[in-house]
């Protein structure tokens, strides 16, 4: 096969990664090779390892708030996940995450940035959105298929004088054409699902906009979005702001702006 034809075929195959199996709430098509049970097993195995480095805060106002938010948000979704969250004593870490199946962690360093319960609900809803949409399984499926395509291309080019150049081009095309935008799509989608959970649970969705505006003010110019795995904070804020009226109309009473 001519190198150009092979490149075209490979890029077309990569686009197949964007098809199949609709995502809850958004309806986006996706490819899932892994089963949900496999993903749940990976989440359960990883959870104890990921939280053991930090002290778990079991009581107090902040722990109570974190558990209250999870209970309110989880009640809005029909999936029978074993939702669980740990507040980890890590004042220098402003982060939260959710594993497949609903095992979550919130680091205390995030609380100063979220500022209030609505702000923290925006972040926790976002992380829950990743789990509900099975982004980990989708990402793993994407990487499995892409690896198979690239290995197949390399085998077919063993005798070609263009092998090095074409494999390098395919690698760049995969990174910029599939991997990075795919990750940004996941972030936007988790934002949207989290917003839906917030509205259904009675939280103020506009706090998510204020949160990302604060993040944008801190970030400054930052990395160009096209080469980033995450959307810019400003773009996230504006997109969330545009989604809120429709989500409020569909899922709950109109919140105060």
C-alpha positions as CSV (number, residue, x, y, z in Angstrom):
1,X,0.0,0.0,0.0
2,X,1.2,3.5,-0.8
3,X,2.3,5.4,2.3
4,X,-0.2,8.2,1.7
5,X,-3.0,5.7,1.3
6,X,-2.0,4.0,4.5
7,X,-1.9,7.3,6.3
8,X,-5.4,8.1,5.1
9,X,-6.7,4.7,6.1
10,X,-5.2,5.0,9.6
11,X,-6.5,8.4,10.2
12,X,-10.0,7.3,9.1
13,X,-9.7,4.4,11.5
14,X,-8.9,6.7,14.3
15,X,-12.1,8.6,13.7
16,X,-14.0,5.4,14.4
17,X,-13.0,5.9,18.0
18,X,-15.7,8.6,18.2
19,X,-18.6,6.2,17.5
20,X,-20.9,3.7,19.3
21,X,-22.6,3.5,22.7
22,X,-24.4,6.7,23.8
23,X,-23.3,8.6,26.9
24,X,-26.0,9.1,29.6
25,X,-27.5,12.6,29.6
26,X,-25.5,14.0,26.6
27,X,-26.2,11.2,24.1
28,X,-22.7,11.4,22.6
29,X,-21.7,8.3,20.7
30,X,-18.6,6.5,22.0
31,X,-16.6,3.3,21.7
32,X,-16.4,1.0,24.7
33,X,-14.4,-2.2,24.5
34,X,-14.1,-2.7,28.2
35,X,-17.0,-3.9,30.3
36,X,-18.4,-1.9,33.2
37,X,-17.6,-4.7,35.6
38,X,-13.9,-4.6,34.5
39,X,-13.9,-0.9,35.1
40,X,-15.5,-1.3,38.5
41,X,-12.9,-3.9,39.5
42,X,-10.1,-1.5,38.5
43,X,-11.6,1.3,40.5
44,X,-12.0,-0.8,43.6
45,X,-8.4,-2.1,43.4
46,X,-7.0,1.4,42.9
47,X,-9.0,3.2,45.6
48,X,-7.2,2.1,48.7
49,X,-3.8,2.7,47.1
50,X,-4.7,6.3,46.0
51,X,-6.0,7.4,49.4
52,X,-3.5,5.8,51.7
53,X,-0.9,8.6,51.4
54,X,-3.1,11.1,53.3
55,X,-5.0,11.2,56.5
56,X,-8.8,10.8,56.0
57,X,-10.8,13.4,57.8
58,X,-13.8,11.6,59.2
59,X,-15.6,14.4,61.1
60,X,-16.1,18.1,61.3
61,X,-18.0,20.7,59.2
62,X,-15.9,20.1,56.0
63,X,-16.3,16.4,56.1
64,X,-20.0,16.7,56.7
65,X,-20.3,19.0,53.8
66,X,-18.4,16.7,51.4
67,X,-20.6,13.7,52.4
68,X,-23.8,15.8,52.1
69,X,-22.9,17.0,48.6
70,X,-22.2,13.4,47.5
71,X,-25.5,12.2,48.9
72,X,-27.5,15.0,47.2
73,X,-25.8,14.6,43.8
74,X,-25.8,10.8,43.8
75,X,-29.5,10.7,44.5
76,X,-30.1,12.4,41.1
77,X,-28.7,9.6,39.1
78,X,-30.2,6.2,38.5
79,X,-27.0,4.2,38.2
80,X,-26.5,1.8,41.1
81,X,-22.9,2.8,41.9
82,X,-21.5,2.4,45.4
83,X,-20.8,6.1,45.8
84,X,-18.2,6.9,48.4
85,X,-16.0,9.9,49.1
86,X,-13.0,10.6,51.4
87,X,-11.9,14.0,52.5
88,X,-8.1,13.8,52.5
89,X,-6.0,16.1,54.6
90,X,-3.8,17.7,51.9
91,X,-3.9,21.5,52.2
92,X,-1.5,22.0,49.3
93,X,-3.5,19.9,46.8
94,X,-6.5,21.6,45.1
95,X,-8.0,18.5,43.5
96,X,-10.7,15.9,43.5
97,X,-11.3,12.7,41.5
98,X,-13.7,9.9,41.0
99,X,-12.9,6.3,39.9
100,X,-15.1,4.0,37.9
101,X,-17.9,2.9,40.0
102,X,-18.1,6.0,42.2
103,X,-15.1,5.9,44.6
104,X,-14.1,9.5,45.1
105,X,-11.7,11.7,47.0
106,X,-11.6,15.5,47.7
107,X,-8.3,17.1,48.9
108,X,-8.7,19.8,51.5
109,X,-6.6,22.2,49.4
110,X,-9.6,22.4,47.0
111,X,-11.9,24.0,49.6
112,X,-10.2,27.4,49.6
113,X,-10.7,27.5,45.8
114,X,-14.3,26.3,45.7
115,X,-15.2,28.7,48.6
116,X,-18.6,27.4,49.4
117,X,-20.9,24.3,49.1
118,X,-22.2,25.2,45.7
119,X,-18.6,25.6,44.4
120,X,-17.6,22.3,45.8
121,X,-20.7,20.7,44.4
122,X,-19.7,21.9,40.9
123,X,-16.3,20.2,41.2
124,X,-17.7,17.0,42.7
125,X,-20.5,16.9,40.1
126,X,-17.9,17.2,37.4
127,X,-15.9,14.3,38.8
128,X,-19.0,12.2,39.2
129,X,-19.8,13.0,35.5
130,X,-16.5,11.3,34.5
131,X,-17.6,8.2,36.3
132,X,-21.2,8.2,35.0
133,X,-20.0,8.7,31.4
134,X,-17.4,5.9,31.9
135,X,-14.7,8.1,30.6
136,X,-11.9,5.8,32.0
137,X,-13.3,2.9,30.1
138,X,-13.7,4.9,26.9
139,X,-10.2,6.2,27.2
140,X,-8.8,2.7,27.7
141,X,-10.8,1.5,24.7
142,X,-9.5,4.4,22.6
143,X,-5.9,3.6,23.5
144,X,-6.3,-0.1,22.9
145,X,-7.7,0.4,19.4
146,X,-5.2,3.2,18.6
147,X,-2.3,1.0,19.7
148,X,-3.6,-1.8,17.5
149,X,-3.8,0.5,14.5
150,X,-0.3,1.9,15.0
151,X,1.2,-1.6,15.5
152,X,-0.5,-2.8,12.3
153,X,0.8,0.2,10.4
154,X,4.3,-0.5,11.6
155,X,4.2,-4.1,10.6
156,X,3.0,-3.3,7.1
157,X,5.9,-0.8,6.7
158,X,8.7,-3.0,7.8
159,X,10.3,-2.9,4.3
160,X,9.4,0.7,3.5
161,X,12.0,3.4,3.3
162,X,9.4,5.8,4.6
163,X,8.7,3.8,7.8
164,X,10.3,6.2,10.3
165,X,8.7,9.3,8.8
166,X,5.3,7.8,8.5
167,X,5.2,6.4,12.0
168,X,6.3,9.7,13.4
169,X,3.5,11.4,11.4
170,X,0.9,8.9,12.6
171,X,2.0,9.5,16.2
172,X,1.6,13.2,15.9
173,X,-1.7,12.8,14.1
174,X,-3.0,10.5,16.9
175,X,-1.9,12.9,19.7
176,X,-3.3,16.1,18.2
177,X,-6.2,14.6,16.2
178,X,-7.6,12.1,18.7
179,X,-5.9,11.9,22.2
180,X,-5.9,15.6,23.2
181,X,-9.2,16.7,21.8
182,X,-10.8,13.5,23.1
183,X,-9.7,14.5,26.6
184,X,-11.0,18.0,26.2
185,X,-14.3,16.5,25.1
186,X,-14.4,14.4,28.2
187,X,-13.8,17.5,30.4
188,X,-16.6,19.4,28.7
189,X,-19.0,16.5,29.0
190,X,-18.2,15.9,32.7
191,X,-18.9,19.7,33.2
192,X,-22.3,19.3,31.5
193,X,-23.3,16.1,33.5
194,X,-22.1,17.7,36.7
195,X,-24.2,20.8,35.9
196,X,-27.3,18.6,35.4
197,X,-26.7,16.9,38.7
198,X,-26.3,20.3,40.4
199,X,-29.6,21.6,39.0
200,X,-31.5,18.4,39.9
201,X,-30.1,18.5,43.4
202,X,-31.1,22.2,43.9
203,X,-27.6,23.7,43.9
204,X,-26.9,27.1,42.3
205,X,-25.4,26.2,38.8
206,X,-24.1,29.7,38.3
207,X,-21.5,29.0,41.0
208,X,-19.8,26.7,38.5
209,X,-19.4,29.7,36.2
210,X,-18.0,31.8,39.0
211,X,-15.6,29.0,40.0
212,X,-14.1,28.7,36.6
213,X,-13.9,32.5,36.2
214,X,-11.8,32.5,39.4
215,X,-9.7,29.8,38.0
216,X,-9.2,31.8,34.8
217,X,-8.1,34.8,36.8
218,X,-5.5,32.7,38.6
219,X,-4.2,31.0,35.5
220,X,-3.3,34.0,33.4
221,X,-2.3,33.3,29.8
222,X,-1.4,29.6,30.4
223,X,-1.1,26.9,27.8
224,X,-2.7,27.2,24.4
225,X,-5.9,25.2,24.5
226,X,-5.2,23.3,21.3
227,X,-2.2,21.6,22.8
228,X,-3.8,21.0,26.2
229,X,-5.6,18.0,27.6
230,X,-8.0,20.4,29.4
231,X,-10.1,23.2,28.1
232,X,-9.2,26.7,29.2
233,X,-10.9,27.9,32.4
234,X,-12.5,30.8,30.5
235,X,-13.9,28.6,27.8
236,X,-15.3,26.3,30.4
237,X,-17.0,29.1,32.3
238,X,-18.6,30.5,29.1
239,X,-19.8,27.1,28.0
240,X,-21.3,26.3,31.4
241,X,-23.0,29.7,31.4
242,X,-24.6,29.0,28.0
243,X,-25.8,25.6,29.1
244,X,-27.5,26.6,32.3
245,X,-30.8,28.0,31.0
246,X,-31.6,24.9,29.0
247,X,-30.6,22.5,31.8
248,X,-32.7,24.5,34.3
249,X,-35.7,24.4,32.0
250,X,-35.3,20.6,31.5
251,X,-34.2,19.4,35.0
252,X,-35.2,21.8,37.7
253,X,-36.3,25.2,38.9
254,X,-34.5,28.3,37.8
255,X,-31.6,29.2,40.1
256,X,-30.7,32.7,41.1
257,X,-27.9,34.1,39.0
